[in-house]
Amino acid sequence: MCKCAEGFHCDSDQSRAVQALESKGQVMLDTIAKLDFKLNETNSMLDLYRDLTMTDLRTIEKLHARIEQLHNNLIESEWKPA
C-alpha cells in the first residue's frame, strides 16, 4: 500500500478529496454570487426609497412654506389698519 500524503493511501482518495473540496468551493462561490445579487437588489431598493423620501420631504417643505405664506396673509388681512 502506497502512502501519497498523510492520511491518503492512494491517488483515488486524493482525487475524491480534491473533487469534494472543489464542489464545496463551487457551492461557496454560488452562495456568494446569490448574496451579491441580493445586496445589489437591496441597495437598489434603498436608493429608490431614498429618492422617494427626498421627494416627499421636498413636497412637505413646499406645503409648509405655502401654509406659512397663507397664515401670514391671513394675519396681515386681519390686522390691517382700517
PDB file of N, CA, C and O in Angstrom, chain B, residues numbered from 101:
ATOM      1  N   MET B 101       0.855  -1.172   0.000  1.00  0.00           N
ATOM      2  CA  MET B 101       0.000   0.000   0.000  1.00  0.00           C
ATOM      3  C   MET B 101       0.900   1.234   0.000  1.00  0.00           C
ATOM      4  O   MET B 101       1.775   1.367   0.856  1.00  0.00           O
ATOM      5  N   CYS B 102       0.684   2.141  -0.966  1.00  0.00           N
ATOM      6  CA  CYS B 102       1.488   3.356  -1.036  1.00  0.00           C
ATOM      7  C   CYS B 102       0.869   4.428  -0.158  1.00  0.00           C
ATOM      8  O   CYS B 102      -0.328   4.412   0.130  1.00  0.00           O
ATOM      9  N   LYS B 103       1.707   5.352   0.255  1.00  0.00           N
ATOM     10  CA  LYS B 103       1.200   6.449   1.080  1.00  0.00           C
ATOM     11  C   LYS B 103       1.579   7.744   0.366  1.00  0.00           C
ATOM     12  O   LYS B 103       2.731   8.174   0.422  1.00  0.00           O
ATOM     13  N   CYS B 104       0.583   8.383  -0.322  1.00  0.00           N
ATOM     14  CA  CYS B 104       0.852   9.568  -1.132  1.00  0.00           C
ATOM     15  C   CYS B 104       1.011  10.814  -0.282  1.00  0.00           C
ATOM     16  O   CYS B 104       1.896  11.632  -0.532  1.00  0.00           O
ATOM     17  N   ALA B 105       0.180  10.957   0.696  1.00  0.00           N
ATOM     18  CA  ALA B 105       0.227  12.111   1.598  1.00  0.00           C
ATOM     19  C   ALA B 105      -0.367  11.660   2.914  1.00  0.00           C
ATOM     20  O   ALA B 105      -1.058  10.643   2.973  1.00  0.00           O
ATOM     21  N   GLU B 106      -0.109  12.394   3.944  1.00  0.00           N
ATOM     22  CA  GLU B 106      -0.600  11.983   5.250  1.00  0.00           C
ATOM     23  C   GLU B 106      -2.116  11.801   5.223  1.00  0.00           C
ATOM     24  O   GLU B 106      -2.847  12.716   4.843  1.00  0.00           O
ATOM     25  N   GLY B 107      -2.576  10.653   5.615  1.00  0.00           N
ATOM     26  CA  GLY B 107      -3.997  10.364   5.661  1.00  0.00           C
ATOM     27  C   GLY B 107      -4.562   9.827   4.363  1.00  0.00           C
ATOM     28  O   GLY B 107      -5.711   9.385   4.342  1.00  0.00           O
ATOM     29  N   PHE B 108      -3.795   9.846   3.268  1.00  0.00           N
ATOM     30  CA  PHE B 108      -4.265   9.346   1.978  1.00  0.00           C
ATOM     31  C   PHE B 108      -3.448   8.119   1.596  1.00  0.00           C
ATOM     32  O   PHE B 108      -2.226   8.109   1.743  1.00  0.00           O
ATOM     33  N   HIS B 109      -4.123   7.088   1.107  1.00  0.00           N
ATOM     34  CA  HIS B 109      -3.431   5.844   0.799  1.00  0.00           C
ATOM     35  C   HIS B 109      -3.371   5.532  -0.684  1.00  0.00           C
ATOM     36  O   HIS B 109      -2.697   4.586  -1.091  1.00  0.00           O
ATOM     37  N   CYS B 110      -4.066   6.312  -1.494  1.00  0.00           N
ATOM     38  CA  CYS B 110      -3.967   6.096  -2.934  1.00  0.00           C
ATOM     39  C   CYS B 110      -4.442   7.339  -3.664  1.00  0.00           C
ATOM     40  O   CYS B 110      -5.072   8.220  -3.080  1.00  0.00           O
ATOM     41  N   ASP B 111      -4.129   7.392  -4.947  1.00  0.00           N
ATOM     42  CA  ASP B 111      -4.497   8.548  -5.758  1.00  0.00           C
ATOM     43  C   ASP B 111      -6.002   8.760  -5.815  1.00  0.00           C
ATOM     44  O   ASP B 111      -6.454   9.901  -5.906  1.00  0.00           O
ATOM     45  N   SER B 112      -6.787   7.691  -5.763  1.00  0.00           N
ATOM     46  CA  SER B 112      -8.238   7.844  -5.853  1.00  0.00           C
ATOM     47  C   SER B 112      -8.784   8.555  -4.615  1.00  0.00           C
ATOM     48  O   SER B 112      -9.731   9.334  -4.724  1.00  0.00           O
ATOM     49  N   ASP B 113      -8.197   8.296  -3.424  1.00  0.00           N
ATOM     50  CA  ASP B 113      -8.618   9.021  -2.219  1.00  0.00           C
ATOM     51  C   ASP B 113      -8.325  10.509  -2.354  1.00  0.00           C
ATOM     52  O   ASP B 113      -9.155  11.351  -2.011  1.00  0.00           O
ATOM     53  N   GLN B 114      -7.147  10.818  -2.852  1.00  0.00           N
ATOM     54  CA  GLN B 114      -6.776  12.226  -3.045  1.00  0.00           C
ATOM     55  C   GLN B 114      -7.691  12.875  -4.072  1.00  0.00           C
ATOM     56  O   GLN B 114      -8.138  14.008  -3.893  1.00  0.00           O
ATOM     57  N   SER B 115      -7.961  12.160  -5.130  1.00  0.00           N
ATOM     58  CA  SER B 115      -8.812  12.683  -6.191  1.00  0.00           C
ATOM     59  C   SER B 115     -10.217  12.977  -5.666  1.00  0.00           C
ATOM     60  O   SER B 115     -10.788  14.024  -5.968  1.00  0.00           O
ATOM     61  N   ARG B 116     -10.775  12.047  -4.875  1.00  0.00           N
ATOM     62  CA  ARG B 116     -12.110  12.267  -4.304  1.00  0.00           C
ATOM     63  C   ARG B 116     -12.099  13.460  -3.344  1.00  0.00           C
ATOM     64  O   ARG B 116     -13.040  14.253  -3.316  1.00  0.00           O
ATOM     65  N   ALA B 117     -11.029  13.575  -2.562  1.00  0.00           N
ATOM     66  CA  ALA B 117     -10.932  14.698  -1.619  1.00  0.00           C
ATOM     67  C   ALA B 117     -10.855  16.023  -2.364  1.00  0.00           C
ATOM     68  O   ALA B 117     -11.494  16.998  -1.970  1.00  0.00           O
ATOM     69  N   VAL B 118     -10.080  16.061  -3.433  1.00  0.00           N
ATOM     70  CA  VAL B 118      -9.960  17.286  -4.233  1.00  0.00           C
ATOM     71  C   VAL B 118     -11.306  17.627  -4.869  1.00  0.00           C
ATOM     72  O   VAL B 118     -11.713  18.788  -4.875  1.00  0.00           O
ATOM     73  N   GLN B 119     -11.992  16.627  -5.400  1.00  0.00           N
ATOM     74  CA  GLN B 119     -13.305  16.865  -6.007  1.00  0.00           C
ATOM     75  C   GLN B 119     -14.301  17.380  -4.974  1.00  0.00           C
ATOM     76  O   GLN B 119     -15.105  18.264  -5.271  1.00  0.00           O
ATOM     77  N   ALA B 120     -14.249  16.828  -3.759  1.00  0.00           N
ATOM     78  CA  ALA B 120     -15.161  17.285  -2.697  1.00  0.00           C
ATOM     79  C   ALA B 120     -14.872  18.738  -2.336  1.00  0.00           C
ATOM     80  O   ALA B 120     -15.796  19.528  -2.146  1.00  0.00           O
ATOM     81  N   LEU B 121     -13.599  19.090  -2.241  1.00  0.00           N
ATOM     82  CA  LEU B 121     -13.234  20.477  -1.941  1.00  0.00           C
ATOM     83  C   LEU B 121     -13.645  21.419  -3.066  1.00  0.00           C
ATOM     84  O   LEU B 121     -14.143  22.517  -2.820  1.00  0.00           O
ATOM     85  N   GLU B 122     -13.432  20.977  -4.301  1.00  0.00           N
ATOM     86  CA  GLU B 122     -13.847  21.804  -5.438  1.00  0.00           C
ATOM     87  C   GLU B 122     -15.355  22.005  -5.437  1.00  0.00           C
ATOM     88  O   GLU B 122     -15.840  23.100  -5.721  1.00  0.00           O
ATOM     89  N   SER B 123     -16.092  20.956  -5.121  1.00  0.00           N
ATOM     90  CA  SER B 123     -17.551  21.046  -5.065  1.00  0.00           C
ATOM     91  C   SER B 123     -17.987  22.027  -3.973  1.00  0.00           C
ATOM     92  O   SER B 123     -18.854  22.872  -4.193  1.00  0.00           O
ATOM     93  N   LYS B 124     -17.370  21.902  -2.793  1.00  0.00           N
ATOM     94  CA  LYS B 124     -17.701  22.834  -1.709  1.00  0.00           C
ATOM     95  C   LYS B 124     -17.319  24.257  -2.087  1.00  0.00           C
ATOM     96  O   LYS B 124     -18.040  25.204  -1.772  1.00  0.00           O
ATOM     97  N   GLY B 125     -16.188  24.406  -2.759  1.00  0.00           N
ATOM     98  CA  GLY B 125     -15.767  25.730  -3.213  1.00  0.00           C
ATOM     99  C   GLY B 125     -16.766  26.331  -4.196  1.00  0.00           C
ATOM    100  O   GLY B 125     -17.063  27.524  -4.134  1.00  0.00           O
ATOM    101  N   GLN B 126     -17.282  25.506  -5.101  1.00  0.00           N
ATOM    102  CA  GLN B 126     -18.261  25.985  -6.073  1.00  0.00           C
ATOM    103  C   GLN B 126     -19.556  26.393  -5.383  1.00  0.00           C
ATOM    104  O   GLN B 126     -20.168  27.399  -5.742  1.00  0.00           O
ATOM    105  N   VAL B 127     -19.972  25.606  -4.387  1.00  0.00           N
ATOM    106  CA  VAL B 127     -21.172  25.954  -3.618  1.00  0.00           C
ATOM    107  C   VAL B 127     -20.968  27.301  -2.933  1.00  0.00           C
ATOM    108  O   VAL B 127     -21.872  28.136  -2.911  1.00  0.00           O
ATOM    109  N   MET B 128     -19.781  27.507  -2.376  1.00  0.00           N
ATOM    110  CA  MET B 128     -19.490  28.784  -1.714  1.00  0.00           C
ATOM    111  C   MET B 128     -19.509  29.936  -2.720  1.00  0.00           C
ATOM    112  O   MET B 128     -20.045  31.005  -2.425  1.00  0.00           O
ATOM    113  N   LEU B 129     -18.933  29.729  -3.891  1.00  0.00           N
ATOM    114  CA  LEU B 129     -18.943  30.770  -4.927  1.00  0.00           C
ATOM    115  C   LEU B 129     -20.372  31.082  -5.376  1.00  0.00           C
ATOM    116  O   LEU B 129     -20.723  32.245  -5.574  1.00  0.00           O
ATOM    117  N   ASP B 130     -21.189  30.049  -5.534  1.00  0.00           N
ATOM    118  CA  ASP B 130     -22.587  30.254  -5.918  1.00  0.00           C
ATOM    119  C   ASP B 130     -23.335  31.037  -4.836  1.00  0.00           C
ATOM    120  O   ASP B 130     -24.125  31.931  -5.139  1.00  0.00           O
ATOM    121  N   THR B 131     -23.077  30.691  -3.577  1.00  0.00           N
ATOM    122  CA  THR B 131     -23.719  31.399  -2.465  1.00  0.00           C
ATOM    123  C   THR B 131     -23.298  32.857  -2.438  1.00  0.00           C
ATOM    124  O   THR B 131     -24.128  33.742  -2.230  1.00  0.00           O
ATOM    125  N   ILE B 132     -22.021  33.113  -2.647  1.00  0.00           N
ATOM    126  CA  ILE B 132     -21.518  34.498  -2.677  1.00  0.00           C
ATOM    127  C   ILE B 132     -22.178  35.264  -3.815  1.00  0.00           C
ATOM    128  O   ILE B 132     -22.557  36.423  -3.641  1.00  0.00           O
ATOM    129  N   ALA B 133     -22.318  34.634  -4.973  1.00  0.00           N
ATOM    130  CA  ALA B 133     -22.957  35.300  -6.118  1.00  0.00           C
ATOM    131  C   ALA B 133     -24.415  35.641  -5.797  1.00  0.00           C
ATOM    132  O   ALA B 133     -24.891  36.722  -6.145  1.00  0.00           O
ATOM    133  N   LYS B 134     -25.125  34.718  -5.131  1.00  0.00           N
ATOM    134  CA  LYS B 134     -26.519  34.977  -4.757  1.00  0.00           C
ATOM    135  C   LYS B 134     -26.611  36.116  -3.746  1.00  0.00           C
ATOM    136  O   LYS B 134     -27.476  36.986  -3.850  1.00  0.00           O
ATOM    137  N   LEU B 135     -25.705  36.096  -2.764  1.00  0.00           N
ATOM    138  CA  LEU B 135     -25.702  37.162  -1.758  1.00  0.00           C
ATOM    139  C   LEU B 135     -25.358  38.507  -2.390  1.00  0.00           C
ATOM    140  O   LEU B 135     -25.932  39.532  -2.022  1.00  0.00           O
ATOM    141  N   ASP B 136     -24.435  38.507  -3.329  1.00  0.00           N
ATOM    142  CA  ASP B 136     -24.066  39.743  -4.024  1.00  0.00           C
ATOM    143  C   ASP B 136     -25.260  40.288  -4.802  1.00  0.00           C
ATOM    144  O   ASP B 136     -25.510  41.493  -4.799  1.00  0.00           O
ATOM    145  N   PHE B 137     -25.998  39.396  -5.470  1.00  0.00           N
ATOM    146  CA  PHE B 137     -27.192  39.808  -6.205  1.00  0.00           C
ATOM    147  C   PHE B 137     -28.215  40.419  -5.252  1.00  0.00           C
ATOM    148  O   PHE B 137     -28.786  41.472  -5.532  1.00  0.00           O
ATOM    149  N   LYS B 138     -28.441  39.740  -4.114  1.00  0.00           N
ATOM    150  CA  LYS B 138     -29.406  40.245  -3.128  1.00  0.00           C
ATOM    151  C   LYS B 138     -28.956  41.591  -2.569  1.00  0.00           C
ATOM    152  O   LYS B 138     -29.780  42.479  -2.353  1.00  0.00           O
ATOM    153  N   LEU B 139     -27.662  41.745  -2.335  1.00  0.00           N
ATOM    154  CA  LEU B 139     -27.136  43.014  -1.830  1.00  0.00           C
ATOM    155  C   LEU B 139     -27.369  44.126  -2.841  1.00  0.00           C
ATOM    156  O   LEU B 139     -27.792  45.221  -2.472  1.00  0.00           O
ATOM    157  N   ASN B 140     -27.098  43.856  -4.104  1.00  0.00           N
ATOM    158  CA  ASN B 140     -27.340  44.856  -5.147  1.00  0.00           C
ATOM    159  C   ASN B 140     -28.825  45.194  -5.247  1.00  0.00           C
ATOM    160  O   ASN B 140     -29.196  46.356  -5.409  1.00  0.00           O
ATOM    161  N   GLU B 141     -29.669  44.167  -5.147  1.00  0.00           N
ATOM    162  CA  GLU B 141     -31.115  44.371  -5.185  1.00  0.00           C
ATOM    163  C   GLU B 141     -31.556  45.240  -3.998  1.00  0.00           C
ATOM    164  O   GLU B 141     -32.368  46.151  -4.161  1.00  0.00           O
ATOM    165  N   THR B 142     -31.026  44.958  -2.824  1.00  0.00           N
ATOM    166  CA  THR B 142     -31.350  45.728  -1.626  1.00  0.00           C
ATOM    167  C   THR B 142     -30.871  47.168  -1.762  1.00  0.00           C
ATOM    168  O   THR B 142     -31.587  48.102  -1.402  1.00  0.00           O
ATOM    169  N   ASN B 143     -29.664  47.345  -2.278  1.00  0.00           N
ATOM    170  CA  ASN B 143     -29.147  48.703  -2.482  1.00  0.00           C
ATOM    171  C   ASN B 143     -30.021  49.482  -3.459  1.00  0.00           C
ATOM    172  O   ASN B 143     -30.258  50.674  -3.263  1.00  0.00           O
ATOM    173  N   SER B 144     -30.499  48.823  -4.501  1.00  0.00           N
ATOM    174  CA  SER B 144     -31.387  49.485  -5.461  1.00  0.00           C
ATOM    175  C   SER B 144     -32.686  49.912  -4.785  1.00  0.00           C
ATOM    176  O   SER B 144     -33.193  51.008  -5.027  1.00  0.00           O
ATOM    177  N   MET B 145     -33.217  49.036  -3.935  1.00  0.00           N
ATOM    178  CA  MET B 145     -34.456  49.366  -3.217  1.00  0.00           C
ATOM    179  C   MET B 145     -34.214  50.529  -2.255  1.00  0.00           C
ATOM    180  O   MET B 145     -35.064  51.409  -2.122  1.00  0.00           O
ATOM    181  N   LEU B 146     -33.069  50.536  -1.592  1.00  0.00           N
ATOM    182  CA  LEU B 146     -32.748  51.634  -0.676  1.00  0.00           C
ATOM    183  C   LEU B 146     -32.580  52.949  -1.438  1.00  0.00           C
ATOM    184  O   LEU B 146     -33.010  54.002  -0.966  1.00  0.00           O
ATOM    185  N   ASP B 147     -31.957  52.885  -2.612  1.00  0.00           N
ATOM    186  CA  ASP B 147     -31.829  54.093  -3.441  1.00  0.00           C
ATOM    187  C   ASP B 147     -33.201  54.632  -3.835  1.00  0.00           C
ATOM    188  O   ASP B 147     -33.443  55.838  -3.773  1.00  0.00           O
ATOM    189  N   LEU B 148     -34.093  53.735  -4.239  1.00  0.00           N
ATOM    190  CA  LEU B 148     -35.449  54.144  -4.613  1.00  0.00           C
ATOM    191  C   LEU B 148     -36.167  54.746  -3.416  1.00  0.00           C
ATOM    192  O   LEU B 148     -36.811  55.788  -3.538  1.00  0.00           O
ATOM    193  N   TYR B 149     -36.062  54.098  -2.258  1.00  0.00           N
ATOM    194  CA  TYR B 149     -36.694  54.613  -1.039  1.00  0.00           C
ATOM    195  C   TYR B 149     -36.147  55.997  -0.695  1.00  0.00           C
ATOM    196  O   TYR B 149     -36.909  56.898  -0.342  1.00  0.00           O
ATOM    197  N   ARG B 150     -34.824  56.166  -0.797  1.00  0.00           N
ATOM    198  CA  ARG B 150     -34.202  57.466  -0.518  1.00  0.00           C
ATOM    199  C   ARG B 150     -34.739  58.536  -1.485  1.00  0.00           C
ATOM    200  O   ARG B 150     -35.067  59.647  -1.068  1.00  0.00           O
ATOM    201  N   ASP B 151     -34.822  58.195  -2.752  1.00  0.00           N
ATOM    202  CA  ASP B 151     -35.337  59.145  -3.741  1.00  0.00           C
ATOM    203  C   ASP B 151     -36.780  59.531  -3.431  1.00  0.00           C
ATOM    204  O   ASP B 151     -37.141  60.706  -3.493  1.00  0.00           O
ATOM    205  N   LEU B 152     -37.601  58.536  -3.098  1.00  0.00           N
ATOM    206  CA  LEU B 152     -39.000  58.822  -2.766  1.00  0.00           C
ATOM    207  C   LEU B 152     -39.096  59.660  -1.497  1.00  0.00           C
ATOM    208  O   LEU B 152     -39.914  60.577  -1.413  1.00  0.00           O
ATOM    209  N   THR B 153     -38.266  59.347  -0.519  1.00  0.00           N
ATOM    210  CA  THR B 153     -38.269  60.096   0.735  1.00  0.00           C
ATOM    211  C   THR B 153     -37.863  61.542   0.488  1.00  0.00           C
ATOM    212  O   THR B 153     -38.466  62.465   1.035  1.00  0.00           O
ATOM    213  N   MET B 154     -36.840  61.734  -0.336  1.00  0.00           N
ATOM    214  CA  MET B 154     -36.406  63.103  -0.641  1.00  0.00           C
ATOM    215  C   MET B 154     -37.511  63.863  -1.374  1.00  0.00           C
ATOM    216  O   MET B 154     -37.726  65.048  -1.122  1.00  0.00           O
ATOM    217  N   THR B 155     -38.201  63.187  -2.269  1.00  0.00           N
ATOM    218  CA  THR B 155     -39.321  63.823  -2.976  1.00  0.00           C
ATOM    219  C   THR B 155     -40.404  64.206  -1.971  1.00  0.00           C
ATOM    220  O   THR B 155     -40.948  65.309  -2.029  1.00  0.00           O
ATOM    221  N   ASP B 156     -40.717  63.293  -1.050  1.00  0.00           N
ATOM    222  CA  ASP B 156     -41.713  63.579  -0.022  1.00  0.00           C
ATOM    223  C   ASP B 156     -41.278  64.758   0.844  1.00  0.00           C
ATOM    224  O   ASP B 156     -42.090  65.625   1.168  1.00  0.00           O
ATOM    225  N   LEU B 157     -40.005  64.792   1.217  1.00  0.00           N
ATOM    226  CA  LEU B 157     -39.512  65.902   2.043  1.00  0.00           C
ATOM    227  C   LEU B 157     -39.616  67.233   1.312  1.00  0.00           C
ATOM    228  O   LEU B 157     -40.004  68.239   1.905  1.00  0.00           O
ATOM    229  N   ARG B 158     -39.275  67.243   0.037  1.00  0.00           N
ATOM    230  CA  ARG B 158     -39.382  68.480  -0.747  1.00  0.00           C
ATOM    231  C   ARG B 158     -40.844  68.919  -0.839  1.00  0.00           C
ATOM    232  O   ARG B 158     -41.145  70.109  -0.743  1.00  0.00           O
ATOM    233  N   THR B 159     -41.745  67.963  -1.022  1.00  0.00           N
ATOM    234  CA  THR B 159     -43.170  68.286  -1.087  1.00  0.00           C
ATOM    235  C   THR B 159     -43.647  68.852   0.241  1.00  0.00           C
ATOM    236  O   THR B 159     -44.385  69.838   0.270  1.00  0.00           O
ATOM    237  N   ILE B 160     -43.230  68.232   1.343  1.00  0.00           N
ATOM    238  CA  ILE B 160     -43.610  68.725   2.673  1.00  0.00           C
ATOM    239  C   ILE B 160     -43.068  70.127   2.892  1.00  0.00           C
ATOM    240  O   ILE B 160     -43.772  70.989   3.418  1.00  0.00           O
ATOM    241  N   GLU B 161     -41.818  70.366   2.493  1.00  0.00           N
ATOM    242  CA  GLU B 161     -41.240  71.707   2.647  1.00  0.00           C
ATOM    243  C   GLU B 161     -42.025  72.741   1.844  1.00  0.00           C
ATOM    244  O   GLU B 161     -42.272  73.846   2.329  1.00  0.00           O
ATOM    245  N   LYS B 162     -42.417  72.391   0.627  1.00  0.00           N
ATOM    246  CA  LYS B 162     -43.204  73.311  -0.200  1.00  0.00           C
ATOM    247  C   LYS B 162     -44.561  73.588   0.445  1.00  0.00           C
ATOM    248  O   LYS B 162     -45.012  74.732   0.503  1.00  0.00           O
ATOM    249  N   LEU B 163     -45.210  72.514   0.932  1.00  0.00           N
ATOM    250  CA  LEU B 163     -46.503  72.690   1.583  1.00  0.00           C
ATOM    251  C   LEU B 163     -46.370  73.543   2.842  1.00  0.00           C
ATOM    252  O   LEU B 163     -47.218  74.396   3.107  1.00  0.00           O
ATOM    253  N   HIS B 164     -45.320  73.318   3.608  1.00  0.00           N
ATOM    254  CA  HIS B 164     -45.095  74.097   4.816  1.00  0.00           C
ATOM    255  C   HIS B 164     -44.893  75.575   4.479  1.00  0.00           C
ATOM    256  O   HIS B 164     -45.451  76.448   5.144  1.00  0.00           O
ATOM    257  N   ALA B 165     -44.105  75.848   3.458  1.00  0.00           N
ATOM    258  CA  ALA B 165     -43.878  77.235   3.041  1.00  0.00           C
ATOM    259  C   ALA B 165     -45.178  77.881   2.585  1.00  0.00           C
ATOM    260  O   ALA B 165     -45.436  79.044   2.895  1.00  0.00           O
ATOM    261  N   ARG B 166     -45.992  77.139   1.857  1.00  0.00           N
ATOM    262  CA  ARG B 166     -47.279  77.675   1.385  1.00  0.00           C
ATOM    263  C   ARG B 166     -48.220  77.940   2.563  1.00  0.00           C
ATOM    264  O   ARG B 166     -48.919  78.954   2.578  1.00  0.00           O
ATOM    265  N   ILE B 167     -48.245  77.035   3.556  1.00  0.00           N
ATOM    266  CA  ILE B 167     -49.092  77.244   4.739  1.00  0.00           C
ATOM    267  C   ILE B 167     -48.635  78.476   5.500  1.00  0.00           C
ATOM    268  O   ILE B 167     -49.457  79.273   5.951  1.00  0.00           O
ATOM    269  N   GLU B 168     -47.317  78.633   5.643  1.00  0.00           N
ATOM    270  CA  GLU B 168     -46.795  79.829   6.320  1.00  0.00           C
ATOM    271  C   GLU B 168     -47.194  81.096   5.568  1.00  0.00           C
ATOM    272  O   GLU B 168     -47.577  82.095   6.177  1.00  0.00           O
ATOM    273  N   GLN B 169     -47.102  81.046   4.239  1.00  0.00           N
ATOM    274  CA  GLN B 169     -47.476  82.198   3.423  1.00  0.00           C
ATOM    275  C   GLN B 169     -48.958  82.526   3.610  1.00  0.00           C
ATOM    276  O   GLN B 169     -49.317  83.689   3.794  1.00  0.00           O
ATOM    277  N   LEU B 170     -49.811  81.516   3.563  1.00  0.00           N
ATOM    278  CA  LEU B 170     -51.244  81.733   3.754  1.00  0.00           C
ATOM    279  C   LEU B 170     -51.536  82.249   5.164  1.00  0.00           C
ATOM    280  O   LEU B 170     -52.386  83.120   5.349  1.00  0.00           O
ATOM    281  N   HIS B 171     -50.834  81.715   6.145  1.00  0.00           N
ATOM    282  CA  HIS B 171     -51.001  82.171   7.522  1.00  0.00           C
ATOM    283  C   HIS B 171     -50.613  83.644   7.649  1.00  0.00           C
ATOM    284  O   HIS B 171     -51.338  84.439   8.248  1.00  0.00           O
ATOM    285  N   ASN B 172     -49.472  83.991   7.085  1.00  0.00           N
ATOM    286  CA  ASN B 172     -49.026  85.391   7.128  1.00  0.00           C
ATOM    287  C   ASN B 172     -50.010  86.308   6.403  1.00  0.00           C
ATOM    288  O   ASN B 172     -50.288  87.411   6.873  1.00  0.00           O
ATOM    289  N   ASN B 173     -50.536  85.860   5.267  1.00  0.00           N
ATOM    290  CA  ASN B 173     -51.530  86.658   4.535  1.00  0.00           C
ATOM    291  C   ASN B 173     -52.783  86.870   5.378  1.00  0.00           C
ATOM    292  O   ASN B 173     -53.357  87.959   5.387  1.00  0.00           O
ATOM    293  N   LEU B 174     -53.202  85.823   6.085  1.00  0.00           N
ATOM    294  CA  LEU B 174     -54.380  85.902   6.937  1.00  0.00           C
ATOM    295  C   LEU B 174     -54.141  86.891   8.083  1.00  0.00           C
ATOM    296  O   LEU B 174     -54.998  87.719   8.390  1.00  0.00           O
ATOM    297  N   ILE B 175     -52.971  86.792   8.705  1.00  0.00           N
ATOM    298  CA  ILE B 175     -52.653  87.716   9.801  1.00  0.00           C
ATOM    299  C   ILE B 175     -52.629  89.158   9.291  1.00  0.00           C
ATOM    300  O   ILE B 175     -53.172  90.055   9.935  1.00  0.00           O
ATOM    301  N   GLU B 176     -52.005  89.377   8.141  1.00  0.00           N
ATOM    302  CA  GLU B 176     -51.931  90.733   7.582  1.00  0.00           C
ATOM    303  C   GLU B 176     -53.318  91.275   7.262  1.00  0.00           C
ATOM    304  O   GLU B 176     -53.593  92.452   7.496  1.00  0.00           O
ATOM    305  N   SER B 177     -54.200  90.421   6.727  1.00  0.00           N
ATOM    306  CA  SER B 177     -55.527  90.902   6.356  1.00  0.00           C
ATOM    307  C   SER B 177     -56.384  91.187   7.604  1.00  0.00           C
ATOM    308  O   SER B 177     -57.237  92.074   7.571  1.00  0.00           O
ATOM    309  N   GLU B 178     -56.169  90.456   8.687  1.00  0.00           N
ATOM    310  CA  GLU B 178     -56.935  90.675   9.907  1.00  0.00           C
ATOM    311  C   GLU B 178     -56.430  91.875  10.684  1.00  0.00           C
ATOM    312  O   GLU B 178     -57.229  92.554  11.330  1.00  0.00           O
ATOM    313  N   TRP B 179     -55.176  92.156  10.651  1.00  0.00           N
ATOM    314  CA  TRP B 179     -54.589  93.204  11.474  1.00  0.00           C
ATOM    315  C   TRP B 179     -54.256  94.476  10.674  1.00  0.00           C
ATOM    316  O   TRP B 179     -53.544  95.354  11.161  1.00  0.00           O
ATOM    317  N   LYS B 180     -54.760  94.558   9.484  1.00  0.00           N
ATOM    318  CA  LYS B 180     -54.510  95.728   8.646  1.00  0.00           C
ATOM    319  C   LYS B 180     -55.276  96.921   9.244  1.00  0.00           C
ATOM    320  O   LYS B 180     -56.471  96.821   9.521  1.00  0.00           O
ATOM    321  N   PRO B 181     -54.583  98.036   9.435  1.00  0.00           N
ATOM    322  CA  PRO B 181     -55.301  99.215   9.959  1.00  0.00           C
ATOM    323  C   PRO B 181     -56.413  99.646   9.023  1.00  0.00           C
ATOM    324  O   PRO B 181     -56.259  99.632   7.802  1.00  0.00           O
ATOM    325  N   ALA B 182     -57.497 100.016   9.593  1.00  0.00           N
ATOM    326  CA  ALA B 182     -58.667 100.429   8.798  1.00  0.00           C
ATOM    327  C   ALA B 182     -58.568 101.871   8.360  1.00  0.00           C
ATOM    328  O   ALA B 182     -59.467 102.375   7.686  1.00  0.00           O
TER     329      ALA B 182
END
